[in-house]
Amino acid sequence: MPQATNPIIPGFAPDPSIVKAGEWYFLVTSSFHMFPGLPIYVSKDLGSWKHIGNVINRRTQLSLALSNTRLHPLSNPGEFLLATGGLYAPTIRYHQGTFYVVCTNVQHVDSDKTSFGNFIASTSLEGIWSDDWSDPVYFDFRGIDPSLFIANDGTAYIQGSAAPGPYTTINMFQVDLHTGAKLSEEKIIWRGTGGIYPEGPHLYQKDGWFYLLISEGGTHEEHMLTMARSRDIWGPYEGCPHNPILTAFGTEEYIQCTGHCDVFQDEQQQWWGVCLGIRRGEGRRGIMGRETFITPGSWDGEWLSLQLVKSHVEGIPPVRAEPSLSAAPGVDLVYIRDAVLEIYRVDNERSIRLTATPIDFSDPEKSPTFIGKRQRLLAGKSSVVIPKFTQYRGQANLKVGLACYKDEHRYVRIYYASDGHRIVFEIVNKAKELARTASHVVDGTTSMNALGLRIEHTENEYRLLYTYEDQASWECLATVDTLEMTDADFTGPVMGVFAVATDAVDVQFEELKVD
């Protein structure tokens, strides 16, 4: 039976931006604290997508060391917004043979100071396929969510959400795409309709009008899209009379929090929007975080409207195999922040050697020894084998295993601990003041050459299991309600292997599989 079309990019894939070049659509999303950053996906039919590369794919391009996650209290007692730094809300555009991506590297300098490294990266039509992106070219803008509009004469304009806060403004200025120099004064062009956090602007030209599309209401329950237009690119901009043009707020739709959208036309002149959204299960579960969805649009006279986001979309081929998203070899492997790549050896995607360090997941700035992939399936499993694991019994404070990681405040893992010769389950969610463990002592008299670890996941539950080479069955060490890992956040689950130890211990992993 054909599978549902949406989300077109499942898992940790927020803030999509899209452009068409030739017969291909190219799409980029945010990546926050994960390296490589700003993944690039391609498609010909808008239904099947392939991950071909990442804009930030060299450690020399920029630093993610200050991309830690801040806990901001929400109005409901005990609830927090988990605001992760790093690479926010990119925009991709194509002009005369060159792709441009503009983005912000949000750096949490200290507990109350943030810096905004806004930059342009570029590549050719050939370079986007070979993952050959330029170093960042920085431009002066105190804000986030930069977008790019390039006029027919080559004049380039940056639009962005200035001085981030609940009631920011959408500002614009001209920019030199090669040097990043500002070529005009920065001007406020719209304040939105009154919703909090006006952000994620994109500018389009149609029928003699400039149309400005933005998000308001925050990126969770009250998220919405609003539009304004002007005859002059500098404004004044008048709001659409039927704003918002898209929101799931106040509906019973399964796909909620829809917003932060980029719109475009296909070859048949049909309008579409790619936007972020969250699949909300029973009890407000949203374990996959913000994903990328597609929905049809149409022009009612002189204004655009977008349909509510549905799981199946007419006019896009349904995906007939899982996962719906494929990847070029190795490009979907990710690390945390500024990874020391010399301590990783990836012979292929299933055979990985890590050198353990003392840095654990709870460290807010350094990079733990961890490599993984974004969880792509709502229901699936991730697993790995640790050969000859009993050889590590005498190592100092060694932890090696399989984890579901979101940020330094939230992770679930199952691992072998040399301390006590145990298999250990652990869940941490500091936003919920949650910390829980369970363990099983390995029988030292049994001959066991390999340890298998597995995390099975559904919309409602994680199950953490282990097995030994000489046993046929899997033992469940713990279960986790996915509500325990669901928060108002920016990121999504990443499954992978890790190694923590006092000394530099080399650990071999085999048969890594991530759904």
N, C-alpha and C positions, 0 to 999 in steps of 0.2 A: 504494500500500500504506500502511495507517495507520502512523504513526510511534509510537515508544514514548512512554509517558506521562511517565516519569521521565527527568531531573529536571523538576519542574513550573516551577521558576524556574532556567533554566540560566545558567552563568557565575558571576560574582562575586556570590554571594547566600547568605552564611552566616547561621546563628543565626536561623532563621525563628520568628516568632510569628504567631498567627492568631486571628481572632475572627469570629463571624457576627453580622450586623445585618440584619434583614429577609431578603431573598432573596440577599444578597451575602455572600461571604467576603472579608475584608480581611486582608492579610498584609504584614508588615514584616520587613526583614532589616538586618543590620549594613552599614555602609558605610565605617568606619574613616576614612581620610584624604581621601576624595573628597567634593566638594561639587557639587551638593546632596546632602544626607545622609538616610539612613533612607528608602529608597524604599518606596512603598505600591503593592501589587498587588491587583487584585480579580478575582473569578471567581464565576460562578453554579454551575458544574458540577465544580469542582476539577481540571478537565483543561485548560481554556484560560484564560489569565491575561492581564491588561492592566496595564501600569504607568501609574498615573494621577497620581502626584505624589510629593512628598518632604516629610517632616516638617520637615527643616531646609532651607529653600529661600530664605532671606534671609541675606545676609552679616551682618546686624546681630544675628542670633539667638545666635551663638556663634562662637568662633575655633577653627580647626583647625591653627594655626601650629605647635603642639607635638605634632603627631601623627606625628612621624618614626618610623622603623623601627629597632628594636634587634636586634642579632645576638647570640643567646644560644647558646653551645656546647652541643651534645647529647652523649650518651654515646659515639656513634660518632665517631671522630676526623675532623675536616674537615666535619662536618655541623652546621648551625645551625637554631635556631628563629628565624624572622624575625617579630618581634612588633611590629606596627604600632600606633600610638596612634590616637586619634580615637574614633569612635562605635561602641561595643561593644554587642552583644547586647540589642536593644530588646525590650520586651514591649508588645503592644497589647491593650487591653481596652475594652469598651463598656458604658456604664451610663447608663440614663435619658436617652438622646439625645445623650450626649457620648462621644467617643472619647478615650482617654488612651493615650499612649505614654510609657513610662519607659525611661531609657537612661543610659549613662555616657559622658562625654567624657573619655577617658584622655589625660592630658597628660604627656609626658616632659619634665619641667622641666629636668633635666640628666642626666648619664650614669647616676646612681644614685638619682634622686629622681623619683617619680611622684605626680601629683595626680589625684583622681577627682571629676569634676564630674557628680554624679548629678542628674538633672532629670526633670521631668514636662512634657510638651507636650500640648495638648488642642485639639480642634476639634469642631464639630457634625456632624450627619449631612450637612448641606448643605456644610459647610466641607471635608470630606474629599474631596469631588468637585471643589471649586474650588481645592484646594491652599492653604487658608487656615488655617494652624496658628498657635497662640499662640507667644509667646516662651517660652523655658524657665523653669520655676519650679524652683529648686534645693532639694534637701533634703540633710541632713547624713548621709552614709554613706561610710565608708572601705572601699570595695570596688567590685565590678563586677557586671554581669549582674542588675540589679534587675528584679524581677517585681512584679506588682500583683494582689492579690485584693481584690475589693470585695464585702462581705457584702450581704445583702438589705436591711439597714437603712442602707446607705450607708457603713458603717465601712470604711476602706481600710487595707490592710496591705501593706507592702513586704517582700519576701523578696529576699535578695541573697547573693552570695559575698563574705564579709568578709575584709579584710586579705589580698589575693590572694597566693597562694603554693602550694607543692605540697600542703600539708595545711591548707587554709583551712576555714572553717565556714560553714554556711548560717544566716544570722541573719534576724530579723524584728522589725518594729516597726510601730506605727500611724502614719499620716501624714495631714495635712490636704492634700487634693488641690489646694486653691486657693492655699495659702501655702507648702506644703512643710514646715511645722513638724512636728516629731516630737511625737506625742501619747502616746507610751509609751516605756519603756526598751527598748533593743535587747537581744534575747535570742537565744542560740544555740538553734536548734530541731533541727538534725541535723548530724552530722559525716560522713554518707555511710557506705559499707561498707568503707572503707579504701583505695580507689583515690585516686591523686593528683588534685589540682585539682577538688574538689567544687565545681560551679558550675552556672550556667544553671537556677536553680530555677523551678518553676511549681507553684502550689497550686490544687487543685480540691476541690470538695465533692460527695460522692455517698453516698447511702444512710446518712446520719448519720456519715460518716467524712470527715476531711480527708486528702487524698492529696497527698503531696509528691513531685514528679518532678524529678530532677536528673541532671546529667552528671558522669562521673568518668573518670579515666584519661588526661586530656589530650585535645586536639581532633584528634589524628591516629590512629595505628595502634590504640592500645588504648582508643579512645573507647567509652563505653558509657553506657546509661541505667539508673539505679536508682530504686527507689520505696520510700517509707515512708508510714505512715499513723498517724493519731491521732484519738481521739474529740473531743479539745480542740484548737482551732487552735494553742495554744501548746505542745502536746506533753504528754508525751513521744511521740516518733515511733518506731514499730517498723518495721524493714526487711522488705520482701517476701521470703518464703522462697525464691523462685526468681529473685532478682536475679542478674545484670542482666536487665532485661526486653527489652533490645535491644542487640546489638553484632554487628559483622561481624568482630571480631578473632578470628583463628584459623580463619577460613573462607577459601574460594577465591572468594568473591563478587566480582564486578566492581566493585560499589559498596561502598567501604570507608569506614572512619572515621565511621560513622554515630553520631549523638548530637545533643545540644542540641535537644531536641524540645518541641513544644507539642501537646497532644492535645485533641480536640474531637469532638462528635457532629454528623452531618449530619441532614437532615430525615427520613431513614428510620431514625434512631437508630443508625446504624452509627458505630462509633468509628474515628477516624483519628489518625495522628500526622504532623506535618510536622517534618522534621529536616534537619540538614545531613549531607552525605556527599561523598565524592570518588570520581570515576570513575578507577579505577586501571588504566591500560593496561599493556602489556608493559614490563617493566623498572621497575615502580613509577612509571610516568608518571602525573601528575595535573595536567596543564597548566591545566585550567579552575579549579583551586582548589576551595574548598568551595562546593557548590551546594545548592539546596533540593529535597528529595525528599518524597514522601508514601508512607505505608504503612498497611495496615489494622491495626486493633487489636480485641481482644476481651477480655471479662472472664471469667476462669476462677475462678468463685466470687466471691471478694471482691478479686481482684487483676487488674490489667491486664497483658496481654502484647501485644507488637507483632511483626508478621511481619518477617523479614529484608527489607531494601529491595531491590526488583527493578526492572528497567527497565520492565516492563509491570505494571500494577496492575488487577486485576479490579474492576469497579464504577465505573471512571472512564473517560469517553469518550477513546479514543485521539485524538491530534492528527493531523489530515490534511494539514497544510501547515506548511512551515517559513518563518520561525522560529515556534515554538510560542507565543512571547511577543510581544505587540504593545505599543505604547506610544502615549500621547497625544503630540501634537506637542511636541517640545522637552524633555519631562520627563526623558528618559533621557540627555541630554547632561550630561557631568560635567567638572569641573576638579580640579586638585590643590590641596588645602589651601585657604588663604585667597586665592582668585583675585581679581585686580583686574579686575572685570568691564568696566570702561571700555575696556580694550584689546582687547575682542572685539566683533565685529559679526557677528551671525548673521542673515542675511536670510531664510534658510530652512535646513533641515537639510543642504542640499548646497552652499550658497554661504556661505563664511565668510571674514571678513577678520580677521587677527591683527596686532597690533603687537608686534614682537619686543622682548625684553628680554635682558639679559646672564645671566639666571637659567636654568641648565640643569637637567636631571633629577636630577643628583647632589646638588643642594642639599637639605639635610635639613629645612629649615623654610620657606623662601620658596616662592612658587608660580610654577613655570615657565609660560611661555605655551603652554598645551596645552589642547585641548578634544577630547573623544572620547566613546566609548560602551563599555560592557562587551562583551567578546566573548561572544556567545551560542551560536554554533554550534561544535561540536567540529571539524567540517570545513567550511571556507568561505573567504572572502577579504574583505579590506578594501582599499580603494583610494581614490585622490584624484588630481586633476589640478591642477597649478600652471601657470596661463596665463602666457605671455610670461616664462618663468623666466630667460631670458638677460639680462633687464634688471637682475637683481640681481648681476651679475658683479662690479661695482666696489664693492659694499657691504662694510663691514668685518666680517670674521669671521662672516658670516651662515650659519646652518644652518636649512633649512626642509624639512620632510618629514613622513613617516608613521612612527608608532611603536607598538609594543606595550609598554605600561608597567605595571609592578607596584608599584614603590616606588623610592626613591632609590638602592637597591643593584642593581636588576635592570630592564633594559629592552633591547629589540631595536629597531633603527630603520634606515630607509633615507631618505637626504635629499640635497638639493643643497647643496654647500658652495661659497660664493663664493671661498674660499681654494683656489686651484688649479683652479677651474672644474670641479668633480668631482661625480660621484654616489658617495655613500659608504654603505657598510654598517657597522653597529657593533652589537656585543653586549657588554653588561656584566652580570656577576653577581658581586658582591663576596663573597657567601657561598661561592661556588665558586672564588674567586680567578681569575675568568675575565674577560678583556678581549680582544676580537679585532675587527679592522677589515679591510675591503677597499674598493677604490675603482676607479672608471672615469673617466678624463679625457674631458670633453665635447669633441667635435671643433668647434673654434671656427669652422671654415669652412662648417659646415652650417647651413642655415636651420631653426631649431627654435623654434616659438612656444609650445609647451606641453610639459610634462614629466608623464608619468603614472607614479605609484608604486603598488605593490601588495604586500601581504603575504598570501600564501596559507598557510592553516594546516590541518593534520590532527592527529590524535592523536600522530603520531610526528615531525612536521617542520614547520618554518616555511620558506617560500621567499620571498625578498625580490627583487622584480623592478622593472624600469623600462622605459619606452618613450618615444619622442618622437612628436610629433604627425604627422610625415611618415613614420613607420614603422608597419607593420602588426603586427609581432611584438613580443613581450615578451622582454627579456633578463634572465636570472637572475643577479644579482650574488653571492648567497650562499644557503646553506641552513644551518639550525640544527636540531640534534636537540633535541626538546622536553625531554629530560632536562636539558639545560643551563639550562632555565628552571623546573625542578621542584624545589621545596624544601618543607620543613615551614614553612608560612607561614599568614597570616591572610587574605590578599587574593587577587585573581584578575586576569587580564589585561584591560586596557583599551586599545582601539585608537583612535588619534586623530592629529590633526595638531599640529605644534608649530613655533615660530619662535624662534631664539636669535640674538642679534647684539649687537655693542658699542653700536650706535646704534638708535634707535627706528624701525625699518623696517616699513612696512606691507606685508603679504603677503596676496595673494588666493588662496584655495583654492576649487576647484569640484568638484562631483560626488563629495562624500565619501560613501562607502558602507562600513558596518561590519556584518559578519555575526556 
